[in-house]
Structures are given as C-alpha cells and as structure tokens.
Amino acid sequence: MTLDVAETRTEKPRPAERRAATTHDGLPVLGRIGSLETRLAVTPREIEAAQVIRYRVFVEEMGARLPPEAMLAGRDFDAFDDICDHLIVLDRSLEGDAPDQIVATYRLLRQEVAERHSGFYSASEFDIAPMIARHPGKQFMELGRSCVLAPYRTKRTVELLWQGNWAYALKHRLDVMFGCGSFPGAFPEFHALALSFLHHNTLADGEWAVHASPNRYRNMDLMPPEAVNPKRALMAMPPLIKGYLRLGAMVGEGAVVDHAFGTTDVLVVLPVESISTRYLNYYGADAQRFAS
C-alpha cells in the first residue's frame, strides 16, 4: 500500500483531531498508553536527562567508550544533539518532574536541518549520499540513539516510540526514515545467522541501494541462503531491527563495526510508502491511534 501523504496533510481534521492531546503541564503529547507518554523534549533539562538515559544504557549497560568530557559528565552527548529533536517517553507514575520521568529516547534529524549543518550522523559509517541524491523530491529523516531503560523494554514502550516517530514524520511531511540499527558486540561473525538473513532477504537495491563506507565495510554474507533458518534468524535479531523489518524496512549492503559503542551496525531504510498496511491501520494514517 502507498500512503498518500499529500492527502493526509490537506485533509480537514476531524473534531477529535482538533482537540490536540496535551500532557498535564500543557505540552503537546504525541502518544499515551497507561502512565506512559511520548512527546518531544522542550527544555535543556529534558535533553540532558535523555542524555543521561543514553549514558546509562550505552556506557553502564553496554560498555561504550565515550569522549572524556561525556564520561566525566555522565551523559552521552555530541554536536548532533544541538541540531536534533529529541523524542522522549515519560512514565508519569514516577515521582518528580518531567526530566525525572524519562525512560526512553530517540534522536531525530530532518534532512533540511542536516543540510544546514554537518550532514547526517550515519554518513560516518555508510555512503548515504548517492541514495539521497537519487530521490531529490523526497525528504529524509535520520533516527538515532534509540534506547530504553531495562524495566521499560516492553511492547507498549516500543509502540509509543514508533507512534512518536510516525506523528513527527507526518507533521514534517517526511518521506523516508533511516538510521543505524545495532547488534551487540564488535564481531559480525557472532551474528552470522541474522546478518546473512538480512543480506539474502532484505537488501535494499535499485533506487534504494546503499553501502557501508568502503574503509569500514564488513561482509554480511556469512552463510549461504540454504543454511539460513528464517525463524531462528529472526529470533536472533535485535528487537529494534526486527520491528523495522515488520514495518517494511530494508537494510543496506555491508555492516560497520562501531568500536566506541561496541556494536555491529547495519543501515535500516524505511520509505513511508513501503510501510506495511497492517501497521498503518494499527497506528492510523493520521497518527492518532495512541494520541488521545
């Protein structure tokens, strides 16, 4: 199914859509399930709190090695944080104000913003420029730094993160989402089954073809197709990457080892027009499924 984004933008809002949902402090909410809410961070304190969440997951849990200033501050931050929007999930049942309630975060970078500054983060690992150049009429959005605190790694948290991304993409009339998806560890061979499945079954080609940077390219074709058990391969897949595949995403050719974060990265590409009908129906073409 191809989502008619233009029709979604120009359609007059129904009465329920005019009553934009808000948080208890009056800020626009993109999604709500139970005590969990998702919206964009709006203050420096909220962004810093999201960076602390990233530090707890990436450094304390996964063993990432950040620059000295980030390690000293106990926050994962870089220059991209200043130009990105930060999607956050809050648990309103926790004590304190909003920065104390953040349990998950995503970093969002629109093409028009990236082009005014230093480009996309993914360009340090993947040769994305030819793919973008082949689609001059489309607007791209990079998703990055996704993390969720361990107690909140549940279906509803992931649903809210996707709800937020989808609502954001519609608001800004974005056509393509992409970003790095990570496997734990710096040895692609440990993920031979899952990487081979991606290579043989989900490789982006044609107008969407994209490759790892030549100086960082690691082969994903580690097992012949007949040796790959799809069910076992999907079970070995990180939940985030598996979730993107369900939506209709493709992956670029070649993996990249990120030694600082101790991960093996693949590039995930998801054109809006490729999103599975099942998930468009679930979240709603107007992103209102969890927004009330």
PASEBA-1860 file (N, C-alpha, C; in nm, 3 decimals):
! residues 292
1> MTLDVAET> 0.085/-0.120/0.000/0.000/0.000/0.000/0.087/0.124/0.000 ~ 0.053/0.224/-0.081/0.123/0.352/-0.082/0.041/0.452/-0.004 ~ 0.101/0.509/0.100/0.031/0.610/0.179/0.030/0.742/0.105 ~ -0.086/0.798/0.081/-0.098/0.926/0.015/-0.073/1.035/0.117 ~ 0.053/1.072/0.133/0.089/1.168/0.237/0.027/1.304/0.209 ~ 0.023/1.342/0.082/-0.035/1.473/0.049/-0.180/1.481/0.092 ~ -0.253/1.371/0.072/-0.394/1.369/0.112/-0.406/1.381/0.263 ~ -0.315/1.315/0.334/-0.318/1.323/0.480/-0.295/1.465/0.527
9> RTEKPRPA> -0.207/1.540/0.457/-0.174/1.674/0.501/-0.286/1.773/0.477 ~ -0.357/1.758/0.367/-0.455/1.858/0.330/-0.595/1.828/0.382 ~ -0.615/1.710/0.432/-0.747/1.669/0.479/-0.787/1.752/0.601 ~ -0.910/1.800/0.605/-0.956/1.876/0.720/-0.962/1.786/0.843 ~ -0.910/1.833/0.957/-0.911/1.748/1.075/-1.051/1.719/1.124 ~ -1.070/1.597/1.169/-1.197/1.562/1.230/-1.204/1.628/1.368 ~ -1.324/1.638/1.428/-1.336/1.704/1.558/-1.240/1.649/1.662 ~ -1.221/1.518/1.666/-1.132/1.460/1.766/-0.989/1.506/1.746
17> ERRAATTH> -0.949/1.536/1.620/-0.813/1.578/1.593/-0.790/1.722/1.634 ~ -0.896/1.803/1.637/-0.879/1.944/1.673/-0.846/1.958/1.821 ~ -0.889/1.862/1.900/-0.861/1.868/2.043/-0.729/1.797/2.068 ~ -0.619/1.866/2.034/-0.487/1.805/2.048/-0.462/1.765/2.192 ~ -0.419/1.642/2.210/-0.392/1.593/2.344/-0.273/1.666/2.402 ~ -0.278/1.689/2.532/-0.168/1.756/2.599/-0.131/1.679/2.725 ~ -0.009/1.704/2.773/0.034/1.647/2.899/-0.025/1.729/3.012 ~ -0.001/1.685/3.135/-0.059/1.760/3.247/0.004/1.897/3.262
25> DGLPVLGR> 0.123/1.918/3.200/0.183/2.052/3.205/0.155/2.131/3.078 ~ 0.058/2.086/2.998/0.013/2.163/2.884/0.091/2.144/2.756 ~ 0.188/2.053/2.753/0.269/2.033/2.634/0.203/1.932/2.541 ~ 0.222/1.948/2.409/0.160/1.853/2.314/0.212/1.712/2.335 ~ 0.122/1.616/2.338/0.161/1.476/2.354/0.139/1.405/2.221 ~ 0.236/1.324/2.181/0.226/1.250/2.056/0.163/1.113/2.074 ~ 0.167/1.062/2.196/0.108/0.932/2.222/0.100/0.905/2.370 ~ 0.003/0.821/2.409/-0.016/0.789/2.551/-0.071/0.648/2.564
33> IGSLETRL> -0.007/0.566/2.647/-0.057/0.434/2.682/-0.041/0.418/2.833 ~ -0.151/0.410/2.905/-0.142/0.399/3.051/-0.072/0.520/3.109 ~ 0.030/0.496/3.190/0.104/0.606/3.253/0.216/0.658/3.165 ~ 0.236/0.597/3.049/0.345/0.639/2.960/0.297/0.741/2.857 ~ 0.378/0.842/2.835/0.351/0.943/2.734/0.475/0.963/2.647 ~ 0.454/1.001/2.523/0.567/1.037/2.437/0.544/1.174/2.377 ~ 0.651/1.251/2.372/0.649/1.384/2.312/0.794/1.424/2.285 ~ 0.812/1.542/2.229/0.947/1.594/2.209/0.995/1.662/2.336
41> AVTPREIE> 1.125/1.650/2.364/1.185/1.726/2.473/1.180/1.874/2.437 ~ 1.148/1.958/2.535/1.130/2.101/2.507/1.221/2.191/2.589 ~ 1.294/2.136/2.684/1.383/2.218/2.766/1.523/2.157/2.769 ~ 1.626/2.238/2.796/1.762/2.184/2.809/1.771/2.075/2.915 ~ 1.696/2.089/3.025/1.698/1.987/3.130/1.646/1.854/3.080 ~ 1.542/1.857/2.997/1.487/1.733/2.944/1.586/1.667/2.847 ~ 1.653/1.746/2.764/1.753/1.690/2.673/1.868/1.629/2.752 ~ 1.913/1.698/2.855/2.021/1.643/2.938/1.978/1.515/3.008
49> AAQVIRYR> 1.853/1.510/3.051/1.803/1.388/3.115/1.798/1.272/3.015 ~ 1.763/1.302/2.890/1.765/1.199/2.786/1.907/1.151/2.762 ~ 2.002/1.243/2.768/2.143/1.205/2.750/2.193/1.117/2.865 ~ 2.140/1.140/2.984/2.173/1.054/3.098/2.118/0.913/3.075 ~ 1.996/0.904/3.024/1.938/0.773/2.991/2.028/0.701/2.891 ~ 2.073/0.772/2.790/2.163/0.713/2.690/2.292/0.666/2.755 ~ 2.346/0.743/2.846/2.469/0.705/2.917/2.448/0.577/2.997 ~ 2.335/0.569/3.066/2.307/0.451/3.148/2.299/0.325/3.063
57> VFVEEMGA> 2.236/0.338/2.945/2.221/0.222/2.858/2.350/0.192/2.782 ~ 2.407/0.293/2.717/2.521/0.269/2.629/2.651/0.243/2.705 ~ 2.674/0.319/2.813/2.801/0.307/2.885/2.790/0.205/2.999 ~ 2.695/0.228/3.091/2.688/0.143/3.210/2.641/0.001/3.177 ~ 2.552/-0.011/3.077/2.499/-0.143/3.044/2.576/-0.210/2.931 ~ 2.609/-0.133/2.826/2.669/-0.193/2.707/2.821/-0.174/2.699 ~ 2.877/-0.089/2.785/3.023/-0.073/2.788/3.080/0.019/2.683 ~ 3.001/0.113/2.631/3.051/0.207/2.531/3.161/0.295/2.590
65> RLPPEAML> 3.252/0.340/2.504/3.359/0.430/2.546/3.337/0.565/2.477 ~ 3.291/0.662/2.554/3.261/0.795/2.502/3.381/0.887/2.521 ~ 3.382/1.005/2.455/3.487/1.103/2.480/3.495/1.138/2.628 ~ 3.615/1.178/2.676/3.634/1.205/2.820/3.533/1.301/2.880 ~ 3.497/1.406/2.806/3.403/1.504/2.861/3.265/1.442/2.884 ~ 3.224/1.351/2.797/3.095/1.284/2.815/3.101/1.185/2.932 ~ 3.212/1.113/2.942/3.227/1.020/3.054/3.227/1.094/3.186 ~ 3.294/1.209/3.191/3.300/1.288/3.315/3.163/1.343/3.353
73> AGRDFDAF> 3.087/1.382/3.253/2.955/1.440/3.280/2.850/1.334/3.310 ~ 2.877/1.209/3.273/2.777/1.105/3.291/2.660/1.120/3.197 ~ 2.688/1.178/3.078/2.586/1.195/2.975/2.646/1.162/2.839 ~ 2.568/1.096/2.755/2.610/1.072/2.617/2.565/1.191/2.533 ~ 2.661/1.271/2.488/2.626/1.386/2.404/2.732/1.409/2.298 ~ 2.691/1.472/2.189/2.782/1.513/2.083/2.723/1.634/2.012 ~ 2.790/1.679/1.906/2.746/1.800/1.838/2.610/1.785/1.773 ~ 2.571/1.663/1.737/2.442/1.642/1.672/2.325/1.671/1.766
81> DDICDHLI> 2.347/1.660/1.896/2.238/1.685/1.990/2.184/1.827/1.978 ~ 2.270/1.921/1.938/2.228/2.061/1.929/2.136/2.088/1.812 ~ 2.136/2.001/1.711/2.053/2.026/1.592/1.939/1.926/1.578 ~ 1.938/1.823/1.662/1.833/1.720/1.653/1.714/1.754/1.742 ~ 1.600/1.696/1.709/1.489/1.690/1.803/1.502/1.561/1.882 ~ 1.458/1.565/2.007/1.473/1.450/2.096/1.335/1.400/2.137 ~ 1.299/1.282/2.089/1.174/1.218/2.127/1.196/1.149/2.261 ~ 1.104/1.167/2.353/1.117/1.106/2.485/0.988/1.033/2.522
89> VLDRSLEG> 1.003/0.928/2.602/0.890/0.860/2.665/0.902/0.883/2.814 ~ 0.794/0.926/2.875/0.792/0.955/3.018/0.695/0.861/3.089 ~ 0.731/0.820/3.207/0.640/0.745/3.294/0.586/0.842/3.397 ~ 0.462/0.885/3.378/0.402/0.986/3.464/0.371/0.933/3.604 ~ 0.386/0.803/3.626/0.362/0.750/3.760/0.485/0.767/3.850 ~ 0.598/0.805/3.793/0.719/0.825/3.872/0.715/0.960/3.942 ~ 0.779/0.970/4.056/0.786/1.096/4.128/0.877/1.194/4.056 ~ 0.858/1.322/4.084/0.941/1.425/4.025/0.875/1.491/3.907
97> DAPDQIVA> 0.953/1.578/3.839/0.901/1.644/3.720/0.945/1.568/3.596 ~ 0.920/1.627/3.479/0.942/1.555/3.353/1.083/1.496/3.338 ~ 1.190/1.570/3.366/1.324/1.510/3.348/1.347/1.386/3.433 ~ 1.279/1.377/3.546/1.292/1.260/3.634/1.211/1.141/3.584 ~ 1.123/1.163/3.488/1.029/1.059/3.444/1.065/0.999/3.309 ~ 1.174/1.044/3.246/1.212/0.995/3.113/1.266/0.853/3.124 ~ 1.210/0.762/3.043/1.251/0.621/3.048/1.298/0.570/2.912 ~ 1.281/0.649/2.806/1.324/0.608/2.673/1.343/0.733/2.587
105> TYRLLRQE> 1.426/0.720/2.484/1.452/0.836/2.400/1.494/0.794/2.260 ~ 1.476/0.886/2.166/1.516/0.868/2.026/1.565/1.005/1.978 ~ 1.663/1.006/1.889/1.712/1.132/1.834/1.671/1.142/1.689 ~ 1.608/1.254/1.649/1.550/1.272/1.517/1.618/1.388/1.445 ~ 1.662/1.362/1.321/1.731/1.466/1.243/1.671/1.472/1.104 ~ 1.608/1.585/1.073/1.547/1.605/0.942/1.652/1.649/0.839 ~ 1.628/1.612/0.715/1.723/1.642/0.608/1.750/1.791/0.595 ~ 1.645/1.873/0.602/1.664/2.016/0.585/1.753/2.074/0.694
113> VAERHSGF> 1.746/2.016/0.813/1.833/2.061/0.923/1.975/2.010/0.904 ~ 1.987/1.882/0.867/2.119/1.823/0.845/2.197/1.899/0.738 ~ 2.128/1.938/0.631/2.196/2.007/0.521/2.242/2.146/0.559 ~ 2.182/2.206/0.660/2.226/2.338/0.707/2.344/2.329/0.802 ~ 2.376/2.208/0.845/2.483/2.193/0.943/2.588/2.095/0.891 ~ 2.611/1.987/0.961/2.723/1.899/0.925/2.678/1.766/0.865 ~ 2.556/1.760/0.813/2.508/1.639/0.750/2.449/1.541/0.850 ~ 2.435/1.415/0.807/2.376/1.311/0.890/2.485/1.234/0.965
121> YSASEFDI> 2.451/1.189/1.083/2.542/1.108/1.164/2.580/0.979/1.091 ~ 2.484/0.916/1.025/2.507/0.788/0.958/2.613/0.796/0.849 ~ 2.639/0.917/0.798/2.736/0.932/0.690/2.877/0.897/0.734 ~ 2.900/0.889/0.865/3.032/0.849/0.913/3.054/0.698/0.898 ~ 2.946/0.623/0.874/2.955/0.478/0.860/2.909/0.427/0.725 ~ 2.813/0.496/0.663/2.753/0.447/0.540/2.754/0.555/0.433 ~ 2.770/0.514/0.309/2.773/0.606/0.196/2.629/0.635/0.154 ~ 2.564/0.725/0.227/2.422/0.752/0.206/2.395/0.858/0.100
129> APMIARHP> 2.498/0.936/0.062/2.476/1.047/-0.031/2.416/1.003/-0.164 ~ 2.464/0.894/-0.229/2.403/0.855/-0.357/2.256/0.818/-0.343 ~ 2.218/0.750/-0.235/2.078/0.714/-0.215/1.992/0.840/-0.204 ~ 2.036/0.936/-0.125/1.959/1.059/-0.108/1.952/1.136/-0.239 ~ 2.063/1.139/-0.314/2.066/1.213/-0.440/1.970/1.155/-0.543 ~ 1.944/1.024/-0.535/1.851/0.961/-0.630/1.706/0.997/-0.601 ~ 1.680/1.066/-0.491/1.542/1.100/-0.452/1.532/1.249/-0.420 ~ 1.556/1.335/-0.519/1.556/1.480/-0.492/1.422/1.533/-0.445
137> GKQFMELG> 1.314/1.463/-0.474/1.182/1.511/-0.433/1.136/1.459/-0.299 ~ 1.218/1.378/-0.233/1.178/1.319/-0.105/1.258/1.382/0.009 ~ 1.195/1.387/0.126/1.260/1.438/0.246/1.293/1.321/0.339 ~ 1.417/1.315/0.384/1.467/1.206/0.467/1.473/1.248/0.614 ~ 1.456/1.151/0.702/1.474/1.173/0.846/1.562/1.062/0.902 ~ 1.664/1.100/0.975/1.751/1.002/1.039/1.706/0.977/1.183 ~ 1.693/0.849/1.218/1.661/0.808/1.354/1.790/0.756/1.419 ~ 1.817/0.798/1.541/1.939/0.751/1.605/1.930/0.755/1.756
145> RSCVLAPY> 2.033/0.699/1.819/2.047/0.698/1.965/1.921/0.646/2.035 ~ 1.861/0.543/1.978/1.743/0.484/2.042/1.784/0.404/2.164 ~ 1.721/0.429/2.275/1.747/0.346/2.393/1.629/0.352/2.489 ~ 1.612/0.244/2.563/1.503/0.228/2.660/1.561/0.168/2.786 ~ 1.525/0.222/2.901/1.571/0.164/3.028/1.518/0.020/3.040 ~ 1.599/-0.066/3.100/1.569/-0.209/3.103/1.428/-0.242/3.151 ~ 1.378/-0.182/3.260/1.244/-0.220/3.308/1.131/-0.182/3.211 ~ 1.162/-0.098/3.112/1.060/-0.048/3.022/1.072/-0.106/2.881
153> RTKRTVEL> 1.150/-0.210/2.865/1.165/-0.272/2.733/1.047/-0.365/2.707 ~ 0.935/-0.301/2.684/0.809/-0.372/2.664/0.747/-0.328/2.532 ~ 0.644/-0.402/2.492/0.576/-0.372/2.366/0.519/-0.231/2.366 ~ 0.461/-0.188/2.475/0.394/-0.057/2.473/0.494/0.058/2.464 ~ 0.615/0.042/2.522/0.716/0.146/2.508/0.761/0.158/2.364 ~ 0.785/0.043/2.300/0.824/0.043/2.159/0.713/0.102/2.074 ~ 0.589/0.070/2.105/0.475/0.126/2.030/0.471/0.278/2.042 ~ 0.499/0.330/2.161/0.497/0.475/2.179/0.612/0.542/2.104
161> LWQGNWAY> 0.730/0.480/2.103/0.842/0.536/2.027/0.805/0.543/1.878 ~ 0.746/0.434/1.827/0.708/0.437/1.687/0.595/0.537/1.664 ~ 0.500/0.545/1.755/0.392/0.643/1.743/0.450/0.784/1.732 ~ 0.548/0.813/1.817/0.611/0.945/1.813/0.683/0.971/1.682 ~ 0.758/0.871/1.634/0.828/0.886/1.506/0.730/0.909/1.392 ~ 0.621/0.833/1.392/0.523/0.841/1.285/0.452/0.977/1.287 ~ 0.412/1.022/1.404/0.347/1.152/1.415/0.442/1.264/1.371 ~ 0.568/1.254/1.409/0.669/1.353/1.372/0.689/1.354/1.221
169> ALKHRLDV> 0.697/1.236/1.160/0.716/1.225/1.016/0.599/1.289/0.940 ~ 0.478/1.266/0.987/0.361/1.326/0.922/0.361/1.477/0.938 ~ 0.393/1.524/1.056/0.391/1.669/1.081/0.488/1.742/0.989 ~ 0.605/1.683/0.968/0.710/1.749/0.889/0.713/1.702/0.744 ~ 0.612/1.624/0.704/0.599/1.580/0.566/0.724/1.506/0.518 ~ 0.767/1.410/0.598/0.887/1.333/0.568/0.850/1.207/0.491 ~ 0.938/1.167/0.401/0.908/1.057/0.310/0.987/0.930/0.341 ~ 1.102/0.943/0.405/1.189/0.828/0.427/1.252/0.839/0.565
177> MFGCGSFP> 1.247/0.728/0.640/1.317/0.719/0.768/1.435/0.624/0.750 ~ 1.548/0.659/0.810/1.663/0.570/0.803/1.751/0.591/0.926 ~ 1.841/0.497/0.949/1.932/0.510/1.061/2.004/0.379/1.087 ~ 2.100/0.384/1.177/2.178/0.266/1.210/2.102/0.178/1.309 ~ 2.097/0.050/1.279/2.046/-0.050/1.372/2.163/-0.131/1.422 ~ 2.170/-0.158/1.551/2.291/-0.215/1.610/2.271/-0.355/1.666 ~ 2.371/-0.439/1.638/2.386/-0.568/1.704/2.491/-0.552/1.813 ~ 2.475/-0.617/1.928/2.577/-0.604/2.033/2.707/-0.671/1.994
185> GAFPEFHA> 2.818/-0.606/2.030/2.948/-0.666/2.006/3.013/-0.619/1.877 ~ 3.144/-0.625/1.874/3.222/-0.574/1.761/3.269/-0.684/1.666 ~ 3.203/-0.800/1.670/3.242/-0.912/1.586/3.121/-0.957/1.504 ~ 3.111/-0.912/1.379/2.997/-0.951/1.295/2.978/-1.101/1.285 ~ 3.087/-1.176/1.293/3.078/-1.321/1.281/2.990/-1.383/1.388 ~ 2.980/-1.318/1.504/2.893/-1.368/1.611/2.746/-1.360/1.572 ~ 2.715/-1.280/1.470/2.577/-1.261/1.427/2.560/-1.310/1.283 ~ 2.634/-1.414/1.248/2.635/-1.463/1.111/2.496/-1.500/1.062
193> LALSFLHH> 2.416/-1.565/1.145/2.283/-1.608/1.104/2.194/-1.489/1.072 ~ 2.184/-1.393/1.165/2.096/-1.278/1.145/2.144/-1.189/1.031 ~ 2.275/-1.163/1.025/2.328/-1.077/0.920/2.310/-1.141/0.782 ~ 2.330/-1.272/0.774/2.311/-1.341/0.646/2.165/-1.337/0.604 ~ 2.074/-1.352/0.699/1.931/-1.341/0.668/1.901/-1.203/0.610 ~ 1.952/-1.098/0.674/1.929/-0.963/0.624/1.984/-0.947/0.483 ~ 2.105/-1.000/0.461/2.168/-0.986/0.330/2.088/-1.057/0.222 ~ 2.041/-1.174/0.249/1.973/-1.254/0.147/1.827/-1.216/0.127
201> NTLADGEW> 1.764/-1.153/0.227/1.619/-1.134/0.222/1.572/-0.988/0.226 ~ 1.652/-0.896/0.275/1.600/-0.760/0.295/1.691/-0.653/0.236 ~ 1.783/-0.691/0.150/1.882/-0.596/0.099/1.816/-0.488/0.013 ~ 1.847/-0.364/0.042/1.798/-0.253/-0.040/1.872/-0.255/-0.174 ~ 1.797/-0.241/-0.282/1.861/-0.241/-0.413/1.795/-0.137/-0.501 ~ 1.841/-0.129/-0.626/1.783/-0.033/-0.718/1.799/0.110/-0.666 ~ 1.689/0.183/-0.667/1.695/0.324/-0.626/1.724/0.342/-0.478 ~ 1.709/0.234/-0.400/1.734/0.243/-0.256/1.869/0.181/-0.216
209> AVHASPNR> 1.947/0.138/-0.311/2.075/0.075/-0.280/2.165/0.170/-0.201 ~ 2.227/0.116/-0.098/2.319/0.194/-0.014/2.419/0.097/0.046 ~ 2.544/0.144/0.062/2.651/0.055/0.105/2.726/0.115/0.223 ~ 2.785/0.027/0.302/2.876/0.072/0.407/2.995/0.142/0.342 ~ 3.051/0.239/0.410/3.168/0.310/0.358/3.279/0.210/0.329 ~ 3.348/0.224/0.216/3.447/0.123/0.175/3.554/0.095/0.281 ~ 3.596/0.197/0.354/3.701/0.177/0.453/3.650/0.115/0.583 ~ 3.517/0.094/0.592/3.460/0.036/0.714/3.373/-0.085/0.684
217> YRNMDLMP> 3.365/-0.121/0.559/3.275/-0.229/0.512/3.312/-0.363/0.575 ~ 3.209/-0.430/0.631/3.224/-0.568/0.679/3.117/-0.653/0.613 ~ 3.157/-0.769/0.564/3.068/-0.856/0.489/2.955/-0.909/0.577 ~ 2.832/-0.904/0.523/2.716/-0.961/0.591/2.680/-1.099/0.536 ~ 2.733/-1.132/0.419/2.702/-1.259/0.353/2.793/-1.367/0.411 ~ 2.758/-1.412/0.531/2.844/-1.504/0.606/2.797/-1.649/0.600 ~ 2.675/-1.671/0.550/2.621/-1.806/0.537/2.545/-1.816/0.407 ~ 2.548/-1.930/0.339/2.471/-1.944/0.215/2.321/-1.944/0.246
225> PEAVNPKR> 2.239/-1.902/0.150/2.095/-1.892/0.174/2.033/-2.020/0.227 ~ 2.077/-2.135/0.174/2.016/-2.261/0.215/2.048/-2.299/0.358 ~ 2.148/-2.234/0.418/2.185/-2.264/0.555/2.117/-2.173/0.656 ~ 2.042/-2.075/0.608/1.980/-1.975/0.695/1.838/-2.018/0.729 ~ 1.812/-2.044/0.856/1.678/-2.074/0.904/1.609/-1.942/0.939 ~ 1.507/-1.900/0.863/1.446/-1.768/0.886/1.394/-1.749/1.028 ~ 1.328/-1.850/1.082/1.272/-1.837/1.215/1.380/-1.815/1.319 ~ 1.487/-1.893/1.312/1.598/-1.876/1.407/1.669/-1.743/1.385
233> ALMAMPPL> 1.679/-1.702/1.260/1.745/-1.574/1.230/1.668/-1.458/1.291 ~ 1.536/-1.459/1.280/1.455/-1.353/1.338/1.462/-1.354/1.490 ~ 1.470/-1.472/1.548/1.482/-1.481/1.694/1.616/-1.423/1.740 ~ 1.717/-1.428/1.655/1.849/-1.376/1.690/1.864/-1.227/1.660 ~ 1.759/-1.165/1.608/1.764/-1.026/1.566/1.736/-0.933/1.683 ~ 1.808/-0.822/1.697/1.772/-0.722/1.799/1.627/-0.675/1.777 ~ 1.552/-0.653/1.884/1.410/-0.616/1.870/1.386/-0.495/1.782 ~ 1.474/-0.394/1.790/1.453/-0.273/1.711/1.461/-0.304/1.562
241> IKGYLRLG> 1.562/-0.380/1.521/1.576/-0.414/1.380/1.460/-0.502/1.335 ~ 1.423/-0.599/1.417/1.310/-0.685/1.384/1.182/-0.603/1.369 ~ 1.165/-0.504/1.453/1.047/-0.418/1.443/1.044/-0.340/1.313 ~ 1.159/-0.290/1.271/1.165/-0.218/1.143/1.131/-0.310/1.027 ~ 1.180/-0.433/1.032/1.150/-0.528/0.925/1.001/-0.552/0.914 ~ 0.933/-0.563/1.028/0.788/-0.583/1.027/0.717/-0.466/0.960 ~ 0.771/-0.347/0.975/0.710/-0.229/0.915/0.730/-0.225/0.764 ~ 0.831/-0.297/0.714/0.858/-0.297/0.571/0.994/-0.241/0.534
249> AMVGEGAV> 1.087/-0.234/0.631/1.217/-0.174/0.607/1.310/-0.265/0.528 ~ 1.413/-0.202/0.469/1.521/-0.271/0.401/1.651/-0.238/0.475 ~ 1.757/-0.311/0.442/1.888/-0.279/0.501/1.989/-0.259/0.389 ~ 2.090/-0.176/0.417/2.197/-0.153/0.322/2.292/-0.270/0.315 ~ 2.380/-0.266/0.216/2.477/-0.374/0.198/2.603/-0.345/0.279 ~ 2.641/-0.442/0.360/2.761/-0.429/0.441/2.731/-0.374/0.580 ~ 2.800/-0.430/0.678/2.788/-0.384/0.816/2.910/-0.299/0.852 ~ 2.900/-0.228/0.963/3.010/-0.145/1.012/3.028/-0.173/1.161
257> VDHAFGTT> 3.152/-0.189/1.204/3.181/-0.207/1.346/3.207/-0.071/1.409 ~ 3.128/-0.038/1.510/3.147/0.085/1.587/3.222/0.047/1.714 ~ 3.352/0.068/1.714/3.434/0.023/1.827/3.406/0.104/1.953 ~ 3.370/0.232/1.938/3.343/0.315/2.056/3.222/0.263/2.132 ~ 3.119/0.222/2.058/2.997/0.174/2.123/2.995/0.022/2.135 ~ 3.093/-0.045/2.077/3.098/-0.190/2.087/2.981/-0.257/2.018 ~ 2.948/-0.209/1.897/2.833/-0.264/1.824/2.871/-0.293/1.679 ~ 2.789/-0.376/1.617/2.796/-0.401/1.473/2.670/-0.339/1.412
265> DVLVVLPV> 2.688/-0.241/1.326/2.576/-0.162/1.276/2.538/-0.199/1.133 ~ 2.408/-0.196/1.107/2.356/-0.205/0.970/2.272/-0.080/0.946 ~ 2.258/-0.041/0.821/2.176/0.075/0.788/2.036/0.029/0.753 ~ 1.938/0.080/0.824/1.797/0.049/0.801/1.733/0.162/0.721 ~ 1.660/0.127/0.616/1.595/0.226/0.530/1.446/0.193/0.522 ~ 1.362/0.291/0.555/1.217/0.269/0.556/1.145/0.383/0.484 ~ 1.117/0.368/0.354/1.033/0.467/0.287/0.890/0.463/0.343 ~ 0.830/0.577/0.362/0.694/0.582/0.415/0.598/0.503/0.327
273> ESISTRYL> 0.620/0.509/0.195/0.530/0.439/0.103/0.542/0.287/0.114 ~ 0.646/0.237/0.183/0.665/0.093/0.198/0.611/0.038/0.329 ~ 0.563/0.127/0.417/0.518/0.081/0.547/0.399/-0.014/0.531 ~ 0.406/-0.124/0.600/0.305/-0.228/0.590/0.165/-0.173/0.619 ~ 0.069/-0.214/0.536/-0.070/-0.173/0.556/-0.119/-0.207/0.696 ~ -0.077/-0.322/0.746/-0.118/-0.365/0.879/-0.081/-0.261/0.984 ~ 0.040/-0.204/0.973/0.083/-0.109/1.074/0.027/0.030/1.051 ~ 0.003/0.066/0.926/-0.067/0.191/0.901/-0.206/0.188/0.962
281> NYYGADAQ> -0.274/0.076/0.947/-0.407/0.062/1.006/-0.401/0.063/1.158 ~ -0.295/0.004/1.213/-0.284/-0.006/1.359/-0.260/0.130/1.424 ~ -0.165/0.206/1.369/-0.132/0.336/1.427/-0.219/0.449/1.373 ~ -0.277/0.425/1.256/-0.361/0.527/1.196/-0.281/0.612/1.099 ~ -0.336/0.633/0.979/-0.268/0.714/0.880/-0.252/0.858/0.926 ~ -0.328/0.900/1.029/-0.314/1.034/1.083/-0.242/1.033/1.218 ~ -0.184/0.918/1.256/-0.105/0.905/1.379/-0.186/0.933/1.505 ~ -0.314/0.902/1.503/-0.399/0.932/1.618/-0.427/0.810/1.706
289> RFAS> -0.369/0.695/1.672/-0.400/0.569/1.743/-0.380/0.581/1.894 ~ -0.268/0.638/1.937/-0.239/0.649/2.080/-0.228/0.795/2.124 ~ -0.285/0.885/2.047/-0.264/1.027/2.075/-0.371/1.089/2.163 ~ -0.472/1.015/2.202/-0.580/1.075/2.281/-0.553/1.059/2.430
END
